[in-house]
C-alpha cells in the first residue's frame, strides 16, 4: 500500500480545511481526528496480543463513530504482526470502507507526539500547514474550554498560545529535517488565497492525482456540522481572522516576545522586527510550557498503559 499522508499543524491552523480537501480525492481517505494512535502504541508495546488489541478497539469512540468494529479490522490482522502494522490495519479498514486505496490522518494533538509518529510510520508523507500564530490564537482562544486541543496545557492567554505554537512548529520542522523529501511545509494564507495551486503542490508531493473535485466546497464535510468548523460550509475566505484589526497591540507584542523568531522564519511581519526573539519573558513562557508538556505527556502515557485506561473506556456498541 502507498505510504500514508499525515497533515501536521498547530490547532486552529486550517488543518481541517486541508483535510477535507484531501479527503475529496478519490485515492485518499483522511478521517476526522483519530486520537487513538498514541494510546494503542503505549498500550501494546512492540507486538500486540491480538485478543487484547481487538478488545481495545471495541472501546475506542473514534472507531464507533466511524462505524468500524473489531470484526471489520480482524481480517487485516495476523499473529506476530507489530503494533505499527496493527494500527495501520485500522486505517486500511477505514480506507477500504470508503472505497479508497490509501489513508491519511490529521490530528493536531499529535504535534506533541511527532517522534512516536515517525517511529510508527517511517514512510509517511508529511504536510505541515502553518498559519500566522496571532490569527490562530484569536481562533483558539475563543473556543469553549471543552473543545479538543484545549483539553491539555490550557493556553488562556496569547503568550501561552504562542509558546505552544512556537514549540510545535519547531518540532514539526525537526521532523522535516529528518524526513527530508517526505516533508512539505505550506502556509494557510497561501492555501486560502490560491487553493488550486497549493493543493497541486500537495498532490505532487504525495504522488496523488490532482482532481478538480478537491475544490468543490458544495461537497459538505461532516466536520462542517461542528460549531468550531462551521466555516467549512462556505468557500475558503481570507481574513476570517486578522490580528491587525482584532488583536490588541499589547497582545500582538506579547506573542512576538515568545515566537517572533518563528513568525519571521515563516515570512510573517512583526510589529517590532528589531528585537531579538524570544525575549527573556518569552523564554520564561516557553520554559513553563515545556515543563507542563513533559508532565502531561508522561502522565498520559502512564495512564494509557495502566488498567485504568480500560476502566474509563468501557466497551461500545
C-alpha positions as CSV (number, residue, x, y, z in Angstrom):
1,X,0.0,0.0,0.0
2,X,1.2,3.6,-0.7
3,X,2.6,5.5,2.3
4,X,0.1,7.4,4.5
5,X,-0.2,11.2,4.2
6,X,-0.2,12.9,7.6
7,X,-1.2,16.5,7.9
8,X,0.6,18.4,10.7
9,X,-0.4,21.8,12.1
10,X,-1.0,23.6,15.4
11,X,-4.6,23.7,16.4
12,X,-6.8,26.3,14.6
13,X,-4.3,26.5,11.7
14,X,-6.6,25.3,9.0
15,X,-5.7,21.6,9.1
16,X,-9.4,20.6,9.0
17,X,-9.9,22.6,5.8
18,X,-6.9,20.9,4.2
19,X,-8.0,17.5,5.5
20,X,-11.5,18.0,3.9
21,X,-9.9,19.0,0.6
22,X,-7.6,15.9,0.6
23,X,-10.4,13.6,1.6
24,X,-12.3,14.6,-1.5
25,X,-9.6,12.9,-3.6
26,X,-10.8,9.5,-4.9
27,X,-7.5,7.9,-3.9
28,X,-7.2,9.1,-0.3
29,X,-9.3,8.6,2.9
30,X,-8.5,11.1,5.7
31,X,-10.8,10.7,8.7
32,X,-11.5,13.4,11.3
33,X,-9.1,13.5,14.2
34,X,-8.3,10.0,15.5
35,X,-6.7,10.4,18.9
36,X,-6.1,6.6,19.3
37,X,-2.7,6.2,17.8
38,X,-0.6,7.1,20.9
39,X,-3.0,5.2,23.1
40,X,-2.6,1.9,21.2
41,X,1.1,2.4,20.8
42,X,1.6,2.9,24.5
43,X,-0.7,0.1,25.5
44,X,0.7,-2.6,23.2
45,X,4.4,-2.1,23.0
46,X,6.2,-3.6,20.0
47,X,3.9,-6.6,19.3
48,X,0.3,-6.7,20.5
49,X,-1.6,-9.8,21.7
50,X,-4.4,-9.7,19.1
51,X,-7.2,-10.6,21.5
52,X,-6.2,-7.7,23.8
53,X,-5.7,-5.4,20.8
54,X,-9.2,-6.2,19.4
55,X,-10.7,-5.7,22.9
56,X,-9.2,-2.2,23.0
57,X,-10.6,-1.4,19.5
58,X,-14.1,-2.1,20.8
59,X,-13.5,0.6,23.4
60,X,-12.5,3.4,21.0
61,X,-15.1,6.1,20.5
62,X,-13.4,7.1,17.2
63,X,-14.0,3.7,15.6
64,X,-17.5,3.5,16.9
65,X,-18.2,6.9,15.3
66,X,-16.7,5.6,12.0
67,X,-19.0,2.5,12.1
68,X,-15.9,0.3,12.2
69,X,-16.0,-2.8,14.5
70,X,-13.2,-5.0,15.7
71,X,-14.6,-7.7,13.5
72,X,-14.1,-5.4,10.5
73,X,-10.4,-4.9,11.4
74,X,-9.8,-8.6,12.1
75,X,-9.2,-9.7,8.5
76,X,-6.4,-7.2,8.3
77,X,-4.6,-8.6,11.3
78,X,-2.3,-11.6,11.7
79,X,-0.4,-13.2,14.5
80,X,3.1,-11.9,15.1
81,X,2.5,-8.5,13.4
82,X,3.9,-5.4,15.0
83,X,1.8,-2.8,16.8
84,X,2.7,-0.4,13.9
85,X,1.2,-2.9,11.4
86,X,-1.9,-3.4,13.6
87,X,-2.5,0.3,13.8
88,X,-2.1,0.6,10.1
89,X,-4.7,-2.1,9.7
90,X,-7.3,0.1,11.4
91,X,-6.7,2.9,8.9
92,X,-6.6,0.4,6.0
93,X,-10.0,-0.9,7.1
94,X,-11.4,2.7,7.2
95,X,-10.0,3.4,3.7
96,X,-11.4,0.2,2.4
97,X,-14.9,1.1,3.7
98,X,-14.5,4.5,1.9
99,X,-13.6,2.7,-1.3
100,X,-10.2,4.2,-1.4
101,X,-6.7,2.6,-1.7
102,X,-4.8,5.0,0.6
103,X,-5.2,6.6,4.0
104,X,-4.1,9.7,5.9
105,X,-4.5,11.3,9.3
106,X,-5.0,14.8,10.7
107,X,-4.9,15.2,14.5
108,X,-3.3,18.4,15.8
109,X,-2.8,16.9,19.3
110,X,-0.3,14.6,17.7
111,X,2.0,17.6,17.3
112,X,3.2,16.6,20.8
113,X,3.9,13.0,19.6
114,X,5.9,13.5,16.5
115,X,8.9,11.2,17.4
116,X,6.4,8.5,18.1
117,X,4.6,9.0,14.8
118,X,7.8,9.0,12.8
119,X,8.8,5.7,14.5
120,X,5.4,4.2,13.8
121,X,5.2,5.5,10.2
122,X,8.7,5.8,8.9
123,X,7.5,6.0,5.3
124,X,4.8,8.7,5.9
125,X,4.4,11.7,3.7
126,X,4.2,14.8,5.9
127,X,2.3,18.0,5.0
128,X,2.8,20.8,7.6
129,X,0.3,23.6,7.4
130,X,1.5,26.8,9.1
131,X,-0.8,29.7,9.9
132,X,0.1,33.1,11.3
133,X,0.1,32.3,15.0
134,X,-1.6,35.5,16.0
135,X,-4.6,34.6,13.8
136,X,-4.6,31.1,15.2
137,X,-4.5,32.5,18.7
138,X,-7.6,34.6,18.0
139,X,-9.4,31.5,16.8
140,X,-8.2,29.2,19.6
141,X,-8.9,31.5,22.5
142,X,-12.5,32.0,21.5
143,X,-13.2,28.2,21.8
144,X,-15.0,26.9,24.9
145,X,-12.6,25.0,27.2
146,X,-14.1,21.6,26.5
147,X,-13.1,21.5,22.8
148,X,-10.3,19.1,21.6
149,X,-7.0,20.9,21.6
150,X,-7.9,22.8,24.7
151,X,-8.1,19.8,27.0
152,X,-4.4,20.0,28.0
153,X,-1.9,22.7,28.6
154,X,-4.9,25.1,28.6
155,X,-3.5,28.2,26.9
156,X,-5.6,31.0,28.3
157,X,-3.5,33.9,27.0
158,X,-1.9,34.9,23.8
159,X,1.5,34.4,25.2
160,X,0.7,30.9,26.4
161,X,-0.7,30.0,23.0
162,X,2.4,31.5,21.4
163,X,4.6,29.1,23.4
164,X,2.6,26.1,22.1
165,X,2.6,27.5,18.5
166,X,6.4,28.0,18.5
167,X,7.2,24.7,20.2
168,X,5.0,22.6,17.9
169,X,6.2,24.3,14.7
170,X,9.8,23.8,15.6
171,X,9.0,20.2,16.4
172,X,7.4,19.7,13.0
173,X,10.4,21.3,11.3
174,X,12.8,19.0,13.2
175,X,10.8,16.1,11.9
176,X,11.0,17.6,8.5
177,X,14.8,17.7,8.6
178,X,14.8,14.0,9.4
179,X,12.2,13.1,6.8
180,X,13.8,15.1,4.0
181,X,11.8,14.9,0.8
182,X,8.9,13.3,2.6
183,X,8.1,16.7,4.3
184,X,6.3,19.7,2.8
185,X,5.5,22.9,4.5
186,X,2.9,25.4,3.3
187,X,1.1,28.4,4.7
188,X,-2.6,28.5,5.4
189,X,-2.8,32.0,3.9
190,X,-1.5,30.7,0.6
191,X,-3.9,27.7,0.7
192,X,-6.9,30.1,1.1
193,X,-5.6,32.6,-1.5
194,X,-4.6,30.1,-4.1
195,X,-6.2,26.7,-3.2
196,X,-5.7,25.0,-6.6
197,X,-2.0,25.9,-6.7
198,X,-1.3,24.8,-3.2
199,X,-3.3,21.6,-3.5
200,X,-1.5,20.7,-6.7
201,X,1.8,21.1,-4.7
202,X,0.4,18.7,-2.1
203,X,-0.7,16.2,-4.7
204,X,2.7,16.3,-6.4
205,X,4.4,15.9,-3.1
206,X,2.3,12.9,-2.1
207,X,2.1,11.3,-5.6
208,X,-1.7,11.8,-5.7
209,X,-3.6,12.5,-8.9
210,X,-4.9,16.1,-9.0
211,X,-8.7,16.2,-9.1
212,X,-10.8,19.4,-9.5
213,X,-13.4,18.0,-7.1
214,X,-10.9,18.6,-4.3
215,X,-12.0,22.3,-4.5
216,X,-15.8,21.5,-4.6
217,X,-16.9,23.3,-1.4
218,X,-20.5,22.1,-2.1
219,X,-19.5,18.6,-1.0
220,X,-20.0,19.4,2.6
221,X,-17.9,17.6,5.2
222,X,-19.4,16.2,8.4
223,X,-17.0,18.5,10.2
224,X,-19.0,21.5,9.0
225,X,-21.7,20.4,11.5
226,X,-19.3,21.1,14.3
227,X,-19.5,24.6,15.8
228,X,-15.8,25.1,15.7
229,X,-15.7,24.2,12.0
230,X,-18.8,26.0,10.7
231,X,-16.9,28.0,8.1
232,X,-16.3,24.8,6.1
233,X,-19.8,25.2,4.7
234,X,-18.5,28.0,2.5
235,X,-15.6,28.6,0.2
236,X,-12.2,29.4,1.8
237,X,-12.2,33.0,2.7
238,X,-9.2,35.1,3.5
239,X,-9.4,37.4,6.5
240,X,-11.8,35.5,8.8
241,X,-9.2,36.3,11.5
242,X,-6.9,39.3,11.2
243,X,-4.7,40.0,14.2
244,X,-4.0,43.5,12.8
245,X,-7.6,44.6,13.5
246,X,-8.8,42.1,16.0
247,X,-5.9,41.8,18.4
248,X,-4.6,44.5,20.7
249,X,-1.1,45.8,20.1
250,X,-0.2,44.6,23.6
251,X,-1.3,41.0,22.8
252,X,0.5,41.1,19.4
253,X,3.7,42.2,21.0
254,X,3.4,39.5,23.8
255,X,3.1,36.9,21.0
256,X,6.2,38.2,19.3
257,X,8.1,38.1,22.6
258,X,7.6,34.3,22.7
259,X,7.6,33.4,19.0
260,X,8.8,36.3,16.9
261,X,11.7,34.3,15.5
262,X,9.4,31.6,14.1
263,X,7.0,34.2,12.8
264,X,9.9,35.8,10.9
265,X,11.1,32.5,9.6
266,X,7.7,31.7,8.2
267,X,7.5,35.1,6.4
268,X,5.1,36.9,8.7
269,X,5.5,40.6,9.5
270,X,6.5,41.7,13.0
271,X,5.4,44.9,14.9
272,X,8.9,45.2,16.4
273,X,11.3,43.5,14.0
274,X,14.4,44.8,15.7
275,X,14.1,42.8,18.9
276,X,15.9,39.5,19.4
277,X,13.3,36.9,19.9
278,X,12.4,35.1,22.0
279,X,12.9,37.8,24.7
280,X,13.7,36.9,28.3
281,X,10.0,37.0,29.2
282,X,9.3,34.9,26.1
283,X,11.9,32.3,27.2
284,X,10.2,32.1,30.6
285,X,6.9,31.4,28.9
286,X,8.5,28.7,26.8
287,X,10.1,27.0,29.8
288,X,6.7,27.0,31.5
289,X,5.1,25.3,28.5
290,X,7.9,22.8,28.2
291,X,7.6,21.7,31.8
292,X,3.8,21.4,31.5
293,X,4.1,19.5,28.3
294,X,6.6,17.0,29.8
295,X,4.4,16.5,32.8
296,X,1.3,16.0,30.8
297,X,2.8,13.6,28.3
298,X,4.4,11.5,31.0
299,X,1.2,11.3,32.9
300,X,-0.9,10.5,29.8
301,X,1.5,7.7,28.7
302,X,1.4,6.1,32.2
303,X,-2.3,6.3,32.3
304,X,-2.7,4.7,28.8
305,X,-0.5,1.8,29.9
306,X,-2.4,1.2,33.1
307,X,-5.6,-0.8,33.9
308,X,-7.3,2.5,34.5
309,X,-7.5,3.1,30.7
310,X,-9.9,0.2,30.2
311,X,-12.0,1.1,33.2
312,X,-12.5,4.6,31.8
313,X,-13.1,3.2,28.2
314,X,-16.0,0.7,28.6
315,X,-16.9,-1.5,25.5
316,X,-19.0,0.4,23.0
317,X,-21.8,-0.8,20.7
